Amino acid sequence: MKKISIITSLYKAEKHLKGFLENIVQQTIFDDCELFLLDGNSPENEYDIIKPFLSYDNIRYERLEEDPGIYGCWNYMIENSDSNYITNANVDDRLVDDCIERHIEILDRFSTFDVSYCLNIVSDTTLSSDNSLAFIEEVNSNPDMFDRLIKTGQQRVFPTGPFSKRSMLETNLPHNHPVWRRSIHKDCGMFDTENYISGSDYDFWLRCCIEFDKRFIFIPEVFGIYHDNPEGMSTKKENMDRNMNEFRNINDKYRSIYYEV
């Protein structure tokens, strides 16, 4: 059994896929990872890009006949993998080489925490080059530079700070490549695909912390680059009304539970 399952859903992913795979196999503990790639019946030919990487015995590819949506894909991969930890990875994001190792070190050391998450630099372009990841290393080693970039608005980061239930009600703190214990699904269930299209992760993390009192730990370092894709499911202009309605409905549901407790 591998230490962690990296779950990645694929749909129209050709543009960023090769860079993503090259980035992931550079993870310092990749030998102890399972990378599960699930193709949700994409109209593009992702398999041709993936095929050379299948020489790694810990990379797994499956294609579904129908697209169940991103969270349906996540549920399928979680239910059909076997590891102590899980993380999701988007094909248009990039991670520093020791990102996954650092997350696991924290959760191994602090057994009372269930989910770890970190800072990410937000980019509206795909910063997949070595220079971009080197920039993260420079930022992490120079707190003054980091503060200056943020305060002057030269660089956006996400999330905005450490965990609290109240702050989770305001924003989806573990939004990008958190690492969590597989065991939390026994208590908290899976991602809700019946009621939400784009907000199921936000619903899940709020369910974990407010209904089941799962504990989240924030790592105040930049471990990755989040691509703010204008064509993404949660950012595409024609989806904004639906997404905002989902966010409000989720927020109202858990806000009422939180203030009742």
Phi, psi and omega per residue, in radians:
M1 nan 2.325 3.107
K2 -1.355 2.811 -3.122
K3 -1.227 -0.681 -3.040
I4 -2.543 2.508 3.012
S5 -1.788 2.169 3.041
I6 -1.695 1.990 -3.071
I7 -1.805 2.266 -3.084
T8 -2.403 2.082 3.073
S9 -1.574 2.540 -3.083
L10 -2.133 2.208 2.993
Y11 -2.747 2.051 -3.040
K12 0.886 0.933 -2.991
A13 -1.884 0.108 -3.053
E14 -0.957 -0.745 -2.984
K15 -0.994 -0.707 -3.006
H16 -1.899 -0.053 -2.888
L17 -1.193 -0.767 -3.091
K18 -1.084 -0.791 3.123
G19 -1.099 -0.647 3.099
F20 -1.080 -0.853 -3.106
L21 -1.115 -0.731 3.107
E22 -1.079 -0.629 3.130
N23 -1.233 -0.791 -3.062
I24 -1.160 -0.712 -3.097
V25 -1.206 -0.181 3.070
Q26 -1.503 -0.055 3.109
Q27 -1.013 2.405 -3.022
T28 -1.080 -0.463 3.120
I29 -1.991 0.553 -3.062
F30 -1.036 -0.553 3.127
D31 -1.069 -0.407 3.141
D32 -1.797 0.314 3.109
C33 -1.964 2.659 2.889
E34 -1.970 2.093 3.055
L35 -1.694 1.997 -3.104
F36 -1.871 1.970 3.128
L37 -1.828 2.065 -3.118
L38 -2.042 2.037 -3.119
D39 -1.549 1.990 -3.134
G40 -1.489 0.935 -3.139
N41 1.007 0.811 3.139
S42 -1.153 2.490 3.098
P43 -1.333 -0.146 3.132
E44 -1.627 3.074 -3.038
N45 -1.886 1.119 -3.138
E46 -1.077 -0.533 -3.054
Y47 -1.037 -0.671 -3.136
D48 -1.074 -0.566 3.106
I49 -1.323 -0.655 -3.097
I50 -1.297 -0.579 -2.970
K51 -0.865 -0.808 -3.139
P52 -1.103 -0.444 -3.105
F53 -1.444 -0.180 -3.141
L54 -1.290 -0.009 2.978
S55 -1.187 -0.369 2.985
Y56 -1.309 2.178 -3.094
D57 -1.320 -0.082 3.110
N58 -1.874 0.268 2.998
I59 -1.895 2.216 -3.058
R60 -2.153 2.322 -3.141
Y61 -2.188 2.327 3.001
E62 -2.383 2.657 3.085
R63 -2.181 2.322 3.117
L64 -1.671 2.672 3.127
E65 -1.346 -0.456 3.088
E66 -2.279 2.587 -3.135
D67 -1.463 2.020 3.131
P68 -1.532 0.076 -3.042
G69 1.512 2.863 -3.020
I70 -1.052 -0.717 -3.071
Y71 -1.390 -0.468 2.970
G72 -1.120 -0.687 3.062
C73 -1.112 -0.781 3.137
W74 -1.033 -0.811 -3.136
N75 -1.047 -0.756 3.140
Y76 -1.049 -0.794 -3.093
M77 -1.195 -0.669 3.105
I78 -1.106 -0.767 -3.096
E79 -1.265 -0.341 -3.078
N80 -2.031 0.468 3.040
S81 -2.286 2.999 -3.039
D82 -2.545 1.879 -3.123
S83 -2.889 2.940 3.100
N84 -1.357 -0.610 -3.058
Y85 -2.180 2.808 3.111
I86 -2.350 2.517 2.920
T87 -2.487 2.588 3.010
N88 -1.731 2.534 3.123
A89 -2.368 2.232 3.137
N90 -1.584 2.489 -3.038
V91 -1.174 -0.372 -3.118
D92 -1.739 0.169 3.043
D93 -1.824 2.890 3.122
R94 -2.373 2.543 -3.100
L95 -2.072 2.570 2.977
V96 -1.192 2.760 -2.930
D97 -1.085 -0.529 -3.097
D98 -1.842 0.334 -3.099
C99 -0.965 -0.977 -3.059
I100 -1.174 -0.698 3.113
E101 -1.036 -0.746 -3.111
R102 -1.153 -0.722 3.081
H103 -1.028 -0.840 -3.083
I104 -1.153 -0.668 3.088
E105 -0.995 -0.750 -3.140
I106 -1.121 -0.832 -3.094
L107 -1.236 -0.570 3.051
D108 -1.164 -0.650 -3.085
R109 -1.325 -0.657 -3.069
F110 -2.001 1.544 -2.990
S111 -1.231 -0.231 -3.139
T112 -1.454 -0.138 3.098
F113 -1.682 2.565 -3.055
D114 -1.911 -0.477 -3.057
V115 -2.409 2.369 3.007
S116 -2.082 2.540 3.078
Y117 -2.544 2.862 -2.989
C118 -2.433 -3.103 3.042
L119 -1.446 2.625 3.035
N120 -2.370 2.421 2.973
I121 -1.320 2.323 -3.131
V122 -1.688 2.254 -3.139
S123 -2.293 2.515 3.055
D124 -1.652 0.132 2.972
T125 -2.242 2.871 3.137
T126 -1.464 1.844 -3.135
L127 -1.557 1.362 -3.015
S128 -1.774 -0.046 -3.049
S129 -1.415 2.826 3.094
D130 -1.037 -0.585 -3.131
N131 -1.086 -0.657 -3.125
S132 -1.192 -0.735 3.114
L133 -1.229 -0.564 3.047
A134 -1.133 -0.601 3.088
F135 -1.070 -0.688 3.090
I136 -1.070 -0.765 3.133
E137 -1.066 -0.683 3.114
E138 -1.141 -0.732 3.137
V139 -1.115 -0.781 -3.125
N140 -1.110 -0.546 -3.101
S141 -1.564 -0.038 -3.082
N142 -2.375 1.455 -3.090
P143 -0.986 -0.606 3.140
D144 -1.114 -0.705 3.097
M145 -1.107 -0.762 3.139
F146 -1.047 -0.871 3.141
D147 -1.042 -0.699 -3.113
R148 -1.149 -0.746 -3.138
L149 -1.097 -0.722 -3.105
I150 -1.237 -0.832 -3.075
K151 -1.139 -0.568 -3.133
T152 -1.536 -0.049 3.128
G153 1.332 0.215 3.139
Q154 -1.299 -0.352 -3.114
Q155 -2.552 2.329 3.045
R156 -1.644 2.522 3.022
V157 -2.252 2.735 3.085
F158 -2.564 2.427 -0.049
P159 -1.327 -3.078 -3.007
T160 -1.646 -0.136 -3.133
G161 3.007 -2.971 -3.051
P162 -1.216 2.970 -2.998
F163 -1.447 2.437 2.811
S164 -2.682 2.745 3.125
K165 -1.095 -0.650 3.132
R166 -1.142 -0.731 3.126
S167 -1.195 -0.529 3.073
M168 -1.153 -0.528 3.095
L169 -1.201 -0.392 -3.116
E170 -1.557 -0.557 -3.102
T171 -2.735 2.744 -3.100
N172 -1.433 1.464 -2.992
L173 -1.017 -0.791 -3.096
P174 -1.458 0.395 -2.946
H175 -0.786 -0.775 -2.961
N176 -2.057 2.125 3.138
H177 0.651 0.953 2.926
P178 -1.216 2.899 3.006
V179 -2.071 2.309 -3.115
W180 -2.391 2.765 3.119
R181 -1.316 2.324 3.105
R182 -0.981 -0.567 -3.032
S183 -1.089 -0.356 -3.105
I184 -1.177 -0.369 3.132
H185 -1.210 -0.424 3.089
K186 -1.119 -0.636 3.131
D187 -1.548 -0.759 -2.907
C188 -1.715 -0.130 -3.130
G189 1.404 -2.815 -3.053
M190 -1.933 -3.097 3.087
F191 -1.265 2.332 -3.030
D192 -1.374 1.888 -3.140
T193 -1.725 -0.105 -3.124
E194 -1.460 -0.603 -3.029
N195 -1.857 -0.292 -3.029
Y196 -2.362 2.516 3.084
I197 -1.809 -0.793 -3.082
S198 -1.990 -0.225 -3.021
G199 -1.893 0.257 -3.030
S200 -1.175 -0.550 3.104
D201 -1.206 -0.707 3.098
Y202 -1.069 -0.767 3.076
D203 -1.050 -0.740 -3.093
F204 -1.140 -0.805 -3.103
W205 -1.167 -0.643 3.078
L206 -1.178 -0.696 3.073
R207 -1.037 -0.761 -3.131
C208 -1.053 -0.830 -3.005
C209 -1.510 -0.596 -3.053
I210 -1.601 -0.742 3.139
E211 -1.459 -0.614 -3.018
F212 -2.024 0.035 3.032
D213 0.990 0.628 3.031
K214 -1.257 2.625 -3.013
R215 -1.835 2.371 -3.108
F216 -1.992 2.455 3.090
I217 -2.130 2.330 -3.090
F218 -1.750 2.245 3.057
I219 -1.780 1.943 -3.005
P220 -1.422 0.861 3.065
E221 -2.320 2.708 3.122
V222 -1.488 2.050 -3.131
F223 -1.939 -0.081 -3.076
G224 -2.895 3.076 3.104
I225 -2.052 2.130 3.114
Y226 -1.728 2.102 3.136
H227 -1.483 1.947 3.105
D228 -1.422 1.407 -3.002
N229 -1.360 2.043 -3.132
P230 -1.134 -0.252 3.107
E231 -1.781 0.149 -3.133
G232 -1.289 2.827 -3.089
M233 -1.029 -0.669 -3.067
S234 -1.576 -0.142 -3.072
T235 -2.104 -0.235 -3.110
K236 -1.059 2.339 -2.973
K237 -0.988 -0.737 -3.087
E238 -1.250 -0.202 3.113
N239 -1.683 -0.065 -2.948
M240 -1.119 -0.708 3.141
D241 -1.100 -0.798 3.118
R242 -1.083 -0.761 -3.110
N243 -1.115 -0.727 3.135
M244 -1.161 -0.654 3.092
N245 -1.117 -0.738 3.098
E246 -1.076 -0.806 -3.127
F247 -1.033 -0.795 -3.128
R248 -1.123 -0.726 -3.135
N249 -1.121 -0.756 3.115
I250 -1.132 -0.799 -3.117
N251 -1.079 -0.778 3.140
D252 -1.088 -0.723 -3.113
K253 -1.061 -0.862 -3.053
Y254 -1.435 -0.437 3.057
R255 -1.117 -0.700 3.134
S256 -1.174 -0.634 3.091
I257 -1.193 -0.766 -3.088
Y258 -1.072 -0.769 -3.070
Y259 -1.428 -0.180 3.012
E260 -1.395 -0.538 -3.052
V261 -1.194 nan nan
